[in-house]
Amino acid sequence: METTVKLRKKSFTVVEQAIHQVRGFRNLYQELDDKVRLSGQSSCTFQSYGRKLAQLSLHFGKLPQHIGEMSGRQFFSRHFLKSAKTFRAQKLTHERNF
């Protein structure tokens, strides 16, 4: 008798979460992929944009086009300020080690 083992993911990426939780995100993500490929941008650009759109969509529970401009600005200003501080701290630590 053969036993089949099914592996389950322990966690989902932010994009996978948005696809499952936010109606219409899968289509938005596919449109983004098409636009990035047609414009000749790298896959890293697509992945980065996709993650940010997923974070925004999950935070508000809806697609970005249904979020008010001010709410979107506040979300990104808070997110990017936190990211910039982390980046600067990592850079300083790296420079001190060399």
Summary of the structure (lengths in Angstrom):
residues: 98
radius of gyration: 17.9
end to end distance: 59.0
largest distance: 60.7
contacts: 214
relative contact order: 0.11
helix: 74%
strand: 0%
